[in-house]
Amino acid sequence: MSASTQRETLWGALAEPWDLLIIGGGITGASVLREATRAGVKALLVEQRDFAWGTSSRSSKLVHGGLRYLATGDVHLVRQSIRERKRLLAEGDGLVRPLDFMLASHPKEGGKHWQGRAGIFVYELLTGRWPRGNHATSRLHELEPSLVREERLIGVPYDEAWVDDARLVLRIVREAVAAGGAALNHVRVTGLLREEGRVAGVELWDTVGQRSATVRARAVVNATGVWADSVRAHLSGAPKLRPLRGSHLVFSSQRFPLAHGISFRHPRGDRFVCVMPWEDSTLVGTTDLDHSTPLDQEPSISSEEVAYLMEAVESRFPALGLTVDDVVSCYAGVRPVISSGASDPSKESREHLVLEEEGLVTVTGGKLTTCRAIAHDALRALRRRIPELAALEPEGPFLGTPPALDDAPLSPEARLRLRGRYGADAPALVAAAHAGELDAVPGTSTLWAELRWAARNENVVHLDDLLLRRVRLGLLLPRGGEAHLPAIRALCQRELGWDDARWESEARAYLALWRTHYALPERPRLSAVNEVRLATSLANPVQLRTVNLPGGPVHYADYGGSGPTVVMLHGLGGCYLNWLPAAPLLTKHARVLAVDLIGFGRTPIAGRSVGVEAQRQMLHHFLTEVVGGPAVLVGNSWGGLVALAHAARAPETTAGLVLVSPAQPPPRGTRLDPAQASRLVLHTMPGVGEYKVWREGKRTGARGLFMDLLTLGCADVRRVPQEVVEENTALIAERMERMPLGHSASYLRATRSMILTLLGRNRFESWVHGVRAPTLLVHGRQDRLVPVASSEALAALRPDWSFEPMDDIGHVPQMEDAPRFVARMVRWLDESKAAPRLSPALVARQA
Ligand SMILES: Cc1cc2nc3c(=O)[nH]c(=O)nc-3n(C[C@H](O)[C@H](O)[C@H](O)COP(=O)(O)OP(=O)(O)OC[C@H]3O[C@@H](n4cnc5c(N)ncnc54)[C@H](O)[C@@H]3O)c2cc1C
């Protein structure tokens, strides 16, 4: 029966009663399915994307004894990990492979050096072997010639094992299904069914067939890893998880040859970095950072993580001269770690959690290595509801024994590989191979036959299922294996039952996904936004540029267009992408550039002031050096204040001024609310304000911070395009990681400067009077940040300005109702004669 027929048959059987329903097709869900099935329980697993799509295909690929957990005193976890590793090495030979590791350590690390050595001593004893002698410097260099030549650097040996993580999940799922279990990928749980106050099933949505179903089960397990809180939220369970991102770089083994895994301390700080051979490559990882981008978006490595990992590699392997150009691919995964509130992410415990709430058993937070033991813990919690589970043998075998492949025309290595990865299917895979398909894809050990087998039998729904998880060519080959796509197509298209159009659209989607999430990040990472713009067939996709100006580099977005130049400045805490909804509409009438103010978005802050005057000078240099003549300045909120200051001080560069809910003092005579005044004082106090925003950021994450700002600024947040939210959130997340106090430092310093400027009301009013250019003042009537009365008072000071209060809009009209805002601006451009005063030949000089 073909994979798609099997899928249809299973979908048709969903209405039958099930004993157990498992949400999540990562290592945990797969192991629960395997063990429940072994106990004779009728179990169904559903996975919203692909099996192992989540963290289980993005790990460090180690089946490890958990050496680092000794440092946090988790001896139980270490013992359990060692036991499970031994089992997986024996049962999963070929899929799990032993790997000699060394800690490269130097006495100059002081106490840490001795601590590391002592830790490995204890660890080796726990594994049941007497610790081996350390490798002295000369021996270390014989073993790993590319390691830095440093007197007294020693290698402390210990044992580990590597694994193809996604294939481990797939093998467990396949064996569970062969034993009577059921599993569906690309089926999402959208709701929980509750009867008499207990969870009695789930609502499903099939993203392939675009259909829904209700499934009843005696018990439901939530094995959704880092998504566990979102499933628990259906029961109003308070969040328990702290999503922590870890990222890796992949190099080819020719460029970065290694015989051992090596761990060492990062030159900046105490964290360990590991480099190790894996498949035909060398992995470098990992990082440990709070992850605040939405979980339904594939995680990606940030530029800062790339720099951090490259710094580690360069410091320990300088002779290789590795650069980012040698990186073949990158990947990032998010750990489901149980939050204790520790300030350092690396201090959070890696123990798993089993929790029962209204009949829903949640199991999360574990590791690949301990998957079997974790599954048993989860199933123990279900025994009351499913008594058959009591029969489960706690120490029984986990993986099946694959048949020998003695007669197959394969090298011993290839035989081991197929038996480990495909278990009982290995002989059929070999039998299904066409001529030449038992050869390896060049540059890898992956056999062509694996692709045919997976395409035919392994529930591949999208091309990334095949190339990133069934086989790992997407990680191992440059550009995700693009050069081999024609050969893969010839082999797989018919097996998958795809016509030409389907193949081509899958290939496009795969390559776009690879570029966005598995390639080195561009700086800035904007492909998603570009694609949105291209998809809406606007004439000009946004181009992101950097220019080096006196004072430092400045980032700006060139939205294109022709005609007079319009330069846009964003509000506090935002970035040039806040103009994304409006700017493209304006390109029919003008050349549009949006500048990132210092310290927000991507314009760097290091060594620079973020105050009003510094921002104004940056704008001045931008207008002089990039625009080359006067422009219409458009400023929203804080950007409005900067634009106003500039228009008054440098009229020769200002052809027109558009102030959009600008930051301004309250109208004269307004009495400040004492509570608000004290909040302002707190905000402006050095240190205190930063700390407050930093705490908020810790609590709500980058998305929370941005959503709070949006909620304040908008009459209706839903009108802000999703890509603006996503890109701002990503930027805030990057800033939170980059700076000691994250986002707060630049944000608070700018707020302080703004408030101090506004307190000097006389200076503000002198700027207002000093503006010579035609001016449009726009204000959203539902603005909660700057009352409309302030703009009314401003308009009264300058009756020659056009004043446009806009209904049903808050502080950010250009995001909430871009078409109306742009239409008003274009009318004003026509009426005000601002545009004809512009030089028509204002060509941006590009960095
Ligand atoms: C960088 C990094 C390195 C690591 N290295 C190692 C290592 O070397 N060794 C080790 O043992 N462990 C390692 N770990 C830990 C290990 O990878 C994870 O703990 C483990 O993969 C978690 O598996 P899981 O099944 O719980 O979660 P996941 O693999 O994330 O699976 C959960 C699944 O649930 C699905 N899901 C979510 N919501 C729904 C829904 N509503 N409906 C249906 N499905 C849903 C998701 O799509 C996902 O596929 C590492 C983790 C990271 C992040």
The ligand as an SDF file (V2000), in Angstrom:
LIG
                    3D

 53 58  0  0  0  0  0  0  0  0999 V2000
   20.7030   22.8570   20.3360 C   0  0  0  0  0  0  0  0  0  0  0  0
   20.2800   21.6020   21.0230 C   0  0  0  0  0  0  0  0  0  0  0  0
   21.1800   20.5770   21.1710 C   0  0  0  0  0  0  0  0  0  0  0  0
   20.7810   19.3980   21.8030 C   0  0  0  0  0  0  0  0  0  0  0  0
   21.6490   18.3850   21.8460 N   0  0  0  0  0  0  0  0  0  0  0  0
   21.2830   17.2210   22.3930 C   0  0  0  0  0  0  0  0  0  0  0  0
   22.1560   16.1240   22.3310 C   0  0  0  0  0  0  0  0  0  0  0  0
   23.2380   16.2130   21.7660 O   0  0  0  0  0  0  0  0  0  0  0  0
   21.7520   14.9730   22.9070 N   0  0  0  0  0  0  0  0  0  0  0  0
   20.5340   14.8490   23.5330 C   0  0  0  0  0  0  0  0  0  0  0  0
   20.2410   13.7970   24.0650 O   0  0  0  0  0  0  0  0  0  0  0  0
   19.6680   15.8800   23.5790 N   0  0  0  0  0  0  0  0  0  0  0  0
   20.0090   17.0550   22.9980 C   0  0  0  0  0  0  0  0  0  0  0  0
   19.1460   18.1030   22.9920 N   0  0  0  0  0  0  0  0  0  0  0  0
   17.8280   17.9530   23.6000 C   0  0  0  0  0  0  0  0  0  0  0  0
   16.8840   17.2070   22.6960 C   0  0  0  0  0  0  0  0  0  0  0  0
   17.1540   17.4590   21.3520 O   0  0  0  0  0  0  0  0  0  0  0  0
   15.4500   17.6060   23.0000 C   0  0  0  0  0  0  0  0  0  0  0  0
   15.2160   17.5870   24.3580 O   0  0  0  0  0  0  0  0  0  0  0  0
   14.4910   16.6500   22.3300 C   0  0  0  0  0  0  0  0  0  0  0  0
   14.7330   16.5800   20.9490 O   0  0  0  0  0  0  0  0  0  0  0  0
   13.0820   17.0740   22.6090 C   0  0  0  0  0  0  0  0  0  0  0  0
   12.2450   16.1850   21.9590 O   0  0  0  0  0  0  0  0  0  0  0  0
   10.6800   16.3340   22.0350 P   0  0  0  0  0  0  0  0  0  0  0  0
   10.0890   15.1990   21.3200 O   0  0  0  0  0  0  0  0  0  0  0  0
   10.2860   16.5210   23.4660 O   0  0  0  0  0  0  0  0  0  0  0  0
   10.3970   17.6980   21.3010 O   0  0  0  0  0  0  0  0  0  0  0  0
   10.3890   17.9880   19.7330 P   0  0  0  0  0  0  0  0  0  0  0  0
   11.4110   17.2320   19.0110 O   0  0  0  0  0  0  0  0  0  0  0  0
   10.4250   19.4540   19.5700 O   0  0  0  0  0  0  0  0  0  0  0  0
    8.9920   17.4300   19.2690 O   0  0  0  0  0  0  0  0  0  0  0  0
    7.7850   18.0560   19.5800 C   0  0  0  0  0  0  0  0  0  0  0  0
    6.9200   18.0090   18.3560 C   0  0  0  0  0  0  0  0  0  0  0  0
    5.6040   18.4030   18.7000 O   0  0  0  0  0  0  0  0  0  0  0  0
    5.0380   18.9800   17.5440 C   0  0  0  0  0  0  0  0  0  0  0  0
    3.8510   19.7530   17.9130 N   0  0  0  0  0  0  0  0  0  0  0  0
    3.8210   20.9310   18.5770 C   0  0  0  0  0  0  0  0  0  0  0  0
    2.5480   21.3590   18.7130 N   0  0  0  0  0  0  0  0  0  0  0  0
    1.7700   20.4390   18.1080 C   0  0  0  0  0  0  0  0  0  0  0  0
    0.3660   20.3330   17.8960 C   0  0  0  0  0  0  0  0  0  0  0  0
   -0.4680   21.2660   18.3370 N   0  0  0  0  0  0  0  0  0  0  0  0
   -0.1030   19.2600   17.2220 N   0  0  0  0  0  0  0  0  0  0  0  0
    0.7370   18.2830   16.7750 C   0  0  0  0  0  0  0  0  0  0  0  0
    2.0790   18.3590   16.9400 N   0  0  0  0  0  0  0  0  0  0  0  0
    2.5880   19.4130   17.6050 C   0  0  0  0  0  0  0  0  0  0  0  0
    6.1650   19.8200   16.9990 C   0  0  0  0  0  0  0  0  0  0  0  0
    5.9850   20.1240   15.6270 O   0  0  0  0  0  0  0  0  0  0  0  0
    7.3810   18.9600   17.2700 C   0  0  0  0  0  0  0  0  0  0  0  0
    7.8060   18.2310   16.1420 O   0  0  0  0  0  0  0  0  0  0  0  0
   19.4880   19.2780   22.3410 C   0  0  0  0  0  0  0  0  0  0  0  0
   18.5830   20.3130   22.1940 C   0  0  0  0  0  0  0  0  0  0  0  0
   18.9760   21.4600   21.5110 C   0  0  0  0  0  0  0  0  0  0  0  0
   18.0060   22.5720   21.3060 C   0  0  0  0  0  0  0  0  0  0  0  0
  1  2  1  0
  2  3  1  0
  2 52  2  0
  3  4  2  0
  4  5  1  0
  4 50  1  0
  5  6  2  0
  6  7  1  0
  6 13  1  0
  7  8  2  0
  7  9  1  0
  9 10  1  0
 10 11  2  0
 10 12  1  0
 12 13  2  0
 13 14  1  0
 14 15  1  0
 14 50  1  0
 15 16  1  0
 16 17  1  0
 16 18  1  0
 18 19  1  0
 18 20  1  0
 20 21  1  0
 20 22  1  0
 22 23  1  0
 23 24  1  0
 24 25  2  0
 24 26  1  0
 24 27  1  0
 27 28  1  0
 28 29  2  0
 28 30  1  0
 28 31  1  0
 31 32  1  0
 32 33  1  0
 33 34  1  0
 33 48  1  0
 34 35  1  0
 35 36  1  0
 35 46  1  0
 36 37  1  0
 36 45  1  0
 37 38  2  0
 38 39  1  0
 39 40  1  0
 39 45  2  0
 40 41  1  0
 40 42  2  0
 42 43  1  0
 43 44  2  0
 44 45  1  0
 46 47  1  0
 46 48  1  0
 48 49  1  0
 50 51  2  0
 51 52  1  0
 52 53  1  0
M  END
$$$$
